[in-house]
């Protein structure tokens, strides 16, 4: 066999599969069923999947939902749209994500949530480049839980390897560590892992960040108000920068949900 072909085969074998695992369930306490709310004739979850698909570095997208009957709707959505899915624990999200990654043989996990319909593939690819180029164990832009920092709620990306998530499982016994699959990395595990936080460095003209996640009815009203004009102008793959530029010109819209305080993981 030609040496060039051998090299290419070996390189392919060494390539680690990068999978986006999107945590989603119907039983949100604040806004039940929010992941299937419709925006611009598509559900929130469908918009998220469509936007992730534009990534140049993700090999597979998987929806990680629960075994509860109410989440049959999410499964039907996945089957209808030919989207990979996994069903696991409702309360232990960390184990659900790990079990999902194990089933699909995910080596590198891009952890995302089903309530962030503005997630930007450019940010995902930037995070993956940082992760791979620098051999980090964990990369995120969530500012390690410091919500006064520069990342907008709704633009969070966290990246880690399945093997490290497996190591974390035995330590994730408290409710917060079970509910947040990446929390252990930057809290209890920060001395164990080589971690990197990066900021987006794109601000509103007043220096603040908009609230771009979906937890409350006001969030949904805000999202609808800006999704329509953004899609009409840029198409489905508008950027985070496009959002900021639009909001700088329509500042009154920020009043719809800017008063909401993001819930932080408890200790």
VOLOLUM-859804 format. One record per residue (C-alpha): residue in three letters; residue number from 1; x, y, z negated. Coordinates in Angstrom, 2 decimals. Example, Ala and Ser with C-alpha at 12.3 -4.5 7.8 and 13.67 -1.06 7.14 Angstrom:
REM VOLOLUM-859804
   rest    nr         X         Y         Z
    ALA     1     12.30     -4.50     -7.80
    SER     2     13.67     -1.06     -7.14
***
This chain:
REM VOLOLUM-859804
   rest    nr         X         Y         Z
    UNK     1      0.00      0.00      0.00
    UNK     2      1.21      3.49      0.86
    UNK     3      2.75      5.25     -2.17
    UNK     4      0.49      8.28     -1.62
    UNK     5     -2.61      6.10     -1.80
    UNK     6     -1.32      4.41     -4.96
    UNK     7     -0.77      7.83     -6.55
    UNK     8     -4.28      8.99     -5.64
    UNK     9     -5.85      5.80     -7.00
    UNK    10     -3.92      6.13    -10.27
    UNK    11     -4.94      9.77    -10.54
    UNK    12     -8.60      8.87    -10.05
    UNK    13     -8.36      6.19    -12.73
    UNK    14     -6.84      8.70    -15.13
    UNK    15     -9.60     11.26    -14.52
    UNK    16    -11.84     11.63    -17.54
    UNK    17    -15.56     11.93    -16.81
    UNK    18    -16.98     15.28    -17.91
    UNK    19    -20.64     15.06    -18.88
    UNK    20    -23.00     17.84    -19.94
    UNK    21    -25.19     16.52    -22.74
    UNK    22    -28.23     18.74    -23.32
    UNK    23    -29.96     18.30    -26.69
    UNK    24    -33.72     18.64    -26.27
    UNK    25    -36.88     17.72    -28.16
    UNK    26    -40.49     18.81    -28.29
    UNK    27    -40.82     19.21    -32.07
    UNK    28    -39.29     22.63    -32.66
    UNK    29    -40.70     23.96    -35.94
    UNK    30    -40.77     27.56    -34.73
    UNK    31    -41.92     27.04    -31.13
    UNK    32    -43.09     23.45    -30.45
    UNK    33    -42.68     22.23    -26.88
    UNK    34    -40.52     25.21    -25.90
    UNK    35    -38.17     23.20    -23.66
    UNK    36    -41.05     22.54    -21.24
    UNK    37    -42.47     26.08    -21.27
    UNK    38    -42.81     27.36    -17.72
    UNK    39    -40.81     30.30    -16.35
    UNK    40    -41.04     31.19    -12.69
    UNK    41    -42.92     27.91    -11.93
    UNK    42    -40.19     25.78    -13.54
    UNK    43    -39.79     24.53    -17.10
    UNK    44    -37.03     25.87    -19.33
    UNK    45    -35.33     22.47    -19.20
    UNK    46    -35.48     22.35    -15.40
    UNK    47    -33.94     25.82    -15.15
    UNK    48    -31.14     24.76    -17.48
    UNK    49    -30.40     21.65    -15.41
    UNK    50    -30.49     23.64    -12.16
    UNK    51    -28.03     26.17    -13.55
    UNK    52    -25.66     23.51    -14.91
    UNK    53    -25.62     21.73    -11.53
    UNK    54    -23.72     24.66    -10.06
    UNK    55    -20.71     23.80    -12.24
    UNK    56    -17.70     22.60    -10.28
    UNK    57    -16.30     20.57    -13.16
    UNK    58    -19.24     18.55    -14.55
    UNK    59    -19.69     15.01    -13.23
    UNK    60    -23.04     14.23    -14.83
    UNK    61    -25.91     15.91    -16.69
    UNK    62    -27.76     13.98    -19.40
    UNK    63    -30.76     15.03    -21.49
    UNK    64    -30.40     13.68    -25.03
    UNK    65    -33.87     13.50    -26.56
    UNK    66    -35.44     11.43    -29.33
    UNK    67    -37.35      8.17    -29.63
    UNK    68    -40.42      9.98    -30.94
    UNK    69    -43.63      9.61    -28.95
    UNK    70    -43.96     13.36    -28.45
    UNK    71    -40.71     13.30    -26.48
    UNK    72    -42.22     10.96    -23.90
    UNK    73    -43.01     14.18    -22.01
    UNK    74    -39.31     14.96    -21.73
    UNK    75    -38.65     11.44    -20.48
    UNK    76    -41.39     11.77    -17.86
    UNK    77    -39.86     15.08    -16.77
    UNK    78    -36.45     13.39    -16.40
    UNK    79    -37.87     10.45    -14.46
    UNK    80    -39.82     12.75    -12.14
    UNK    81    -36.74     14.88    -11.42
    UNK    82    -34.19     12.03    -11.29
    UNK    83    -32.29     13.34    -14.34
    UNK    84    -30.28     11.09    -16.64
    UNK    85    -31.66     10.83    -20.16
    UNK    86    -31.02      9.14    -23.48
    UNK    87    -33.27      8.57    -26.48
    UNK    88    -31.85      8.54    -29.99
    UNK    89    -32.25      9.81    -33.52
    UNK    90    -34.41     12.87    -34.08
    UNK    91    -32.82     13.99    -37.36
    UNK    92    -29.21     12.96    -36.73
    UNK    93    -28.35     14.94    -33.60
    UNK    94    -24.63     14.25    -33.98
    UNK    95    -25.24     10.51    -33.79
    UNK    96    -27.67     11.01    -30.91
    UNK    97    -25.05     12.85    -28.90
    UNK    98    -22.40     10.24    -29.71
    UNK    99    -24.69      7.32    -28.83
    UNK   100    -25.62      9.08    -25.60
    UNK   101    -21.96      9.61    -24.71
    UNK   102    -21.16      5.99    -25.52
    UNK   103    -23.97      4.67    -23.30
    UNK   104    -22.91      6.81    -20.32
    UNK   105    -19.18      6.39    -21.00
    UNK   106    -18.73     10.14    -21.31
    UNK   107    -15.11     10.96    -22.07
    UNK   108    -15.38     14.75    -22.30
    UNK   109    -18.64     16.19    -23.63
    UNK   110    -19.98     19.62    -22.77
    UNK   111    -22.52     20.11    -25.55
    UNK   112    -25.47     22.32    -24.64
    UNK   113    -28.97     22.84    -26.00
    UNK   114    -32.37     22.83    -24.34
    UNK   115    -33.34     26.28    -25.60
    UNK   116    -30.73     28.29    -23.66
    UNK   117    -32.21     28.90    -20.17
    UNK   118    -29.62     31.55    -19.27
    UNK   119    -26.57     29.28    -19.63
    UNK   120    -24.03     30.26    -16.99
    UNK   121    -22.04     27.66    -15.04
    UNK   122    -19.17     30.15    -14.80
    UNK   123    -18.83     30.14    -18.59
    UNK   124    -18.98     26.33    -18.67
    UNK   125    -16.22     26.05    -16.07
    UNK   126    -14.11     28.66    -17.85
    UNK   127    -14.41     26.71    -21.10
    UNK   128    -13.48     23.44    -19.36
    UNK   129    -10.43     25.05    -17.77
    UNK   130     -9.25     26.28    -21.17
    UNK   131     -9.92     22.84    -22.66
    UNK   132     -8.01     20.91    -20.01
    UNK   133     -5.16     23.31    -19.27
    UNK   134     -4.19     23.62    -22.92
    UNK   135     -4.99     20.12    -24.16
    UNK   136     -7.30     21.38    -26.91
    UNK   137     -9.44     19.01    -28.98
    UNK   138    -12.32     21.46    -29.22
    UNK   139    -13.19     24.61    -27.27
    UNK   140    -16.17     26.85    -27.91
    UNK   141    -17.37     30.40    -27.53
    UNK   142    -19.65     30.36    -30.58
    UNK   143    -17.16     32.32    -32.68
    UNK   144    -16.97     29.51    -35.25
    UNK   145    -20.19     30.52    -36.92
    UNK   146    -19.38     34.22    -37.20
    UNK   147    -22.55     35.63    -35.67
    UNK   148    -21.26     39.23    -35.75
    UNK   149    -18.73     38.38    -33.06
    UNK   150    -18.99     38.82    -29.30
    UNK   151    -20.89     35.82    -28.00
    UNK   152    -24.57     36.27    -27.19
    UNK   153    -27.01     33.77    -28.67
    UNK   154    -27.95     31.54    -25.74
    UNK   155    -24.55     31.46    -24.03
    UNK   156    -22.88     28.95    -26.31
    UNK   157    -20.75     26.15    -24.85
    UNK   158    -18.85     23.59    -26.92
    UNK   159    -16.48     20.99    -25.48
    UNK   160    -14.91     17.96    -27.17
    UNK   161    -14.00     14.33    -26.54
    UNK   162    -16.20     11.39    -27.40
    UNK   163    -13.39      9.71    -29.32
    UNK   164    -13.16     12.69    -31.66
    UNK   165    -16.93     12.83    -32.14
    UNK   166    -16.76      9.17    -33.13
    UNK   167    -14.14     10.02    -35.77
    UNK   168    -16.39     12.75    -37.14
    UNK   169    -19.47     10.57    -37.55
    UNK   170    -18.43      9.06    -40.90
    UNK   171    -17.98     12.54    -42.36
    UNK   172    -21.23     13.97    -41.01
    UNK   173    -23.47     12.95    -43.89
    UNK   174    -24.96     16.32    -44.87
    UNK   175    -28.06     17.69    -43.13
    UNK   176    -26.24     20.58    -41.34
    UNK   177    -23.54     18.26    -39.99
    UNK   178    -26.17     15.85    -38.72
    UNK   179    -28.20     18.62    -37.09
    UNK   180    -25.28     20.34    -35.33
    UNK   181    -23.07     17.98    -33.35
    UNK   182    -20.14     20.39    -33.01
    UNK   183    -20.25     21.93    -36.51
    UNK   184    -17.71     19.56    -38.07
    UNK   185    -15.04     20.52    -35.54
    UNK   186    -14.82     24.18    -36.49
    UNK   187    -15.81     23.96    -40.14
    UNK   188    -14.54     20.90    -42.04
    UNK   189    -12.34     19.74    -39.16
    UNK   190    -10.56     22.99    -38.35
    UNK   191     -7.33     21.81    -39.99
    UNK   192     -7.49     18.44    -38.26
    UNK   193     -8.18     19.51    -34.69
    UNK   194     -6.49     21.81    -32.21
    UNK   195     -9.36     24.22    -31.61
    UNK   196     -9.91     27.33    -29.52
    UNK   197    -12.58     29.99    -29.61
    UNK   198    -12.88     32.32    -26.65
    UNK   199    -14.95     35.47    -26.31
    UNK   200    -16.92     36.46    -23.22
    UNK   201    -15.96     40.13    -23.58
    UNK   202    -19.05     41.35    -21.72
    UNK   203    -21.04     43.82    -23.78
    UNK   204    -24.13     45.90    -23.47
    UNK   205    -23.33     49.58    -23.16
    UNK   206    -24.05     49.96    -26.89
    UNK   207    -21.48     47.27    -27.69
    UNK   208    -24.06     44.70    -28.81
    UNK   209    -25.09     41.33    -27.39
    UNK   210    -28.64     40.47    -26.26
    UNK   211    -30.58     37.57    -27.72
    UNK   212    -30.82     35.03    -24.86
    UNK   213    -32.01     31.91    -26.66
    UNK   214    -35.54     30.55    -27.12
    UNK   215    -36.71     30.08    -30.71
    UNK   216    -39.74     32.34    -31.08
    UNK   217    -42.68     33.59    -29.04
    UNK   218    -40.96     36.98    -28.74
    UNK   219    -37.94     35.26    -27.19
    UNK   220    -40.18     33.69    -24.57
    UNK   221    -41.78     37.04    -23.73
    UNK   222    -38.33     38.60    -23.42
    UNK   223    -37.03     35.77    -21.23
    UNK   224    -39.97     36.05    -18.84
    UNK   225    -39.52     39.81    -18.54
    UNK   226    -35.94     39.48    -17.32
    UNK   227    -35.93     36.10    -15.55
    UNK   228    -38.29     37.18    -12.78
    UNK   229    -36.36     40.27    -11.61
    UNK   230    -33.02     38.49    -11.94
    UNK   231    -34.11     35.54     -9.79
    UNK   232    -35.67     37.86     -7.25
    UNK   233    -32.45     39.83     -6.93
    UNK   234    -29.73     37.18     -7.32
    UNK   235    -31.39     33.76     -7.04
    UNK   236    -31.40     31.05     -9.70
    UNK   237    -27.66     31.22    -10.36
    UNK   238    -27.43     34.80    -11.59
    UNK   239    -24.52     35.39    -13.97
    UNK   240    -24.22     36.53    -17.56
    UNK   241    -22.75     39.76    -16.19
    UNK   242    -25.85     40.20    -14.01
    UNK   243    -28.00     39.89    -17.15
    UNK   244    -25.96     42.53    -18.98
    UNK   245    -26.10     44.93    -16.02
    UNK   246    -29.86     44.50    -15.76
    UNK   247    -30.42     45.08    -19.48
    UNK   248    -28.20     48.16    -19.48
    UNK   249    -30.70     49.61    -17.01
    UNK   250    -33.77     48.34    -18.90
    UNK   251    -32.84     48.88    -22.54
    UNK   252    -36.43     49.01    -23.82
    UNK   253    -36.80     45.29    -23.10
    UNK   254    -34.26     44.56    -25.83
    UNK   255    -36.79     45.69    -28.42
    UNK   256    -38.95     42.63    -27.73
    UNK   257    -36.73     40.22    -29.69
    UNK   258    -33.66     42.10    -30.92
    UNK   259    -35.03     42.19    -34.49
    UNK   260    -34.83     38.38    -34.82
    UNK   261    -31.96     37.08    -36.92
    UNK   262    -30.32     33.89    -35.69
    UNK   263    -30.56     31.00    -38.12
    UNK   264    -27.15     29.85    -39.34
    UNK   265    -26.23     26.30    -40.37
    UNK   266    -26.38     26.01    -44.16
    UNK   267    -23.49     24.56    -46.19
***
